[in-house]
Amino acid sequence: MKTETFSYLPTLTSEQIEKQIQYFLNQGWVVGIEHSSRLDPKLAFWDWWKLPLFNVRTVGEIMSEIEACKSKHGNSYIRITSYDNARQTQVMGFVVHRP
């Protein structure tokens, strides 16, 4: 099922994910990590891994949070999202883990 920004591309590598996260941080966007046990177009809201990572400023910290989410919710889909606080909207999101 095609559900997010990069869903028509092959699965992103860790290096490609890190580059996208760096882009989020360079734009000043806030990163969030979400998980869901199922994919469904009607399922607009996923469960938060934690609150959005407002104070996180490095790719390594975000990748560590993604890995922690994977270890706790390995049987779920996991995506990262970015939020622009000036426009008050989600800017981008993509799945980083599939069960």
Backbone torsions as a table, in degrees:
resi	resn	phi	psi	omega
1	MET	NA	136.3	179.8
2	LYS	-90.5	116.5	-171.2
3	THR	-128.8	-11.1	-173.3
4	GLU	-151.6	-175.0	-171.9
5	THR	-50.4	-48.9	-174.4
6	PHE	-104.7	22.4	-173.0
7	SER	-69.6	-14.6	179.0
8	TYR	-92.6	-2.2	178.9
9	LEU	-101.0	162.6	172.1
10	PRO	-60.8	160.8	179.7
11	THR	-54.4	134.4	-179.6
12	LEU	-72.1	143.9	174.2
13	THR	-78.6	168.1	177.1
14	SER	-59.2	-39.7	179.5
15	GLU	-63.3	-41.1	178.6
16	GLN	-67.3	-38.6	176.5
17	ILE	-62.3	-44.3	179.4
18	GLU	-60.6	-39.3	178.1
19	LYS	-64.8	-39.5	177.8
20	GLN	-66.5	-41.0	177.6
21	ILE	-62.7	-41.7	177.9
22	GLN	-61.4	-38.0	176.1
23	TYR	-61.5	-45.1	177.0
24	PHE	-54.8	-50.1	-177.0
25	LEU	-64.6	-39.8	178.8
26	ASN	-62.2	-30.2	178.9
27	GLN	-81.8	-10.0	-177.7
28	GLY	82.3	16.5	-179.1
29	TRP	-81.7	152.6	177.3
30	VAL	-90.9	134.2	-178.0
31	VAL	-98.8	139.2	174.1
32	GLY	-127.1	151.9	177.3
33	ILE	-120.9	130.1	-177.7
34	GLU	-129.9	159.0	176.9
35	HIS	-142.5	154.4	178.5
36	SER	-152.5	142.7	-179.6
37	SER	-78.8	-11.1	-179.7
38	ARG	-147.5	154.6	174.3
39	LEU	-101.3	131.3	179.2
40	ASP	-157.8	128.4	179.8
41	PRO	-57.2	-26.1	179.4
42	LYS	-79.2	-12.6	-176.7
43	LEU	-91.0	84.6	-177.0
44	ALA	-78.2	-29.7	-176.0
45	PHE	-110.9	122.3	176.5
46	TRP	-99.6	169.7	177.1
47	ASP	-80.2	138.1	176.5
48	TRP	-73.6	139.8	171.0
49	TRP	-72.0	-47.4	173.3
50	LYS	-147.3	-176.2	170.6
51	LEU	-63.8	159.2	176.1
52	PRO	-50.6	148.2	-173.1
53	LEU	-85.3	69.4	-175.0
54	PHE	-59.3	-40.0	-173.6
55	ASN	-98.6	5.6	-178.9
56	VAL	-84.8	130.3	-174.8
57	ARG	-123.9	1.4	-179.3
58	THR	-126.0	151.5	177.8
59	VAL	-62.1	-41.1	-179.0
60	GLY	-58.3	-40.5	178.9
61	GLU	-64.7	-41.6	-179.5
62	ILE	-69.2	-41.5	177.7
63	MET	-62.3	-36.3	176.8
64	SER	-64.0	-40.1	177.4
65	GLU	-66.3	-38.0	176.9
66	ILE	-62.6	-44.8	179.2
67	GLU	-63.6	-39.3	177.8
68	ALA	-64.2	-40.0	177.5
69	CYS	-64.9	-41.6	177.7
70	LYS	-60.8	-40.4	-178.0
71	SER	-69.0	-30.7	179.7
72	LYS	-87.2	-33.9	-175.0
73	HIS	-127.3	49.8	-177.1
74	GLY	-62.6	-22.6	179.5
75	ASN	-93.7	15.1	-179.1
76	SER	-118.7	161.9	169.5
77	TYR	-79.3	140.5	179.3
78	ILE	-127.5	132.8	177.8
79	ARG	-132.1	155.9	171.2
80	ILE	-110.8	147.1	179.5
81	THR	-130.7	156.4	176.3
82	SER	-126.7	144.7	-175.8
83	TYR	-126.6	133.6	176.7
84	ASP	-97.2	112.8	-176.6
85	ASN	-72.5	-20.0	178.0
86	ALA	-74.9	-40.8	179.8
87	ARG	-92.0	-8.6	178.6
88	GLN	57.3	48.4	-178.6
89	THR	-151.3	158.5	172.3
90	GLN	-74.7	132.7	-175.7
91	VAL	-98.9	-41.3	-174.1
92	MET	-157.4	152.9	176.3
93	GLY	-161.6	148.5	177.2
94	PHE	-157.1	155.0	-178.9
95	VAL	-77.1	131.8	178.5
96	VAL	-111.1	-8.9	178.8
97	HIS	-151.0	133.2	174.1
98	ARG	-120.9	140.3	-179.6
99	PRO	-70.1	NA	NA
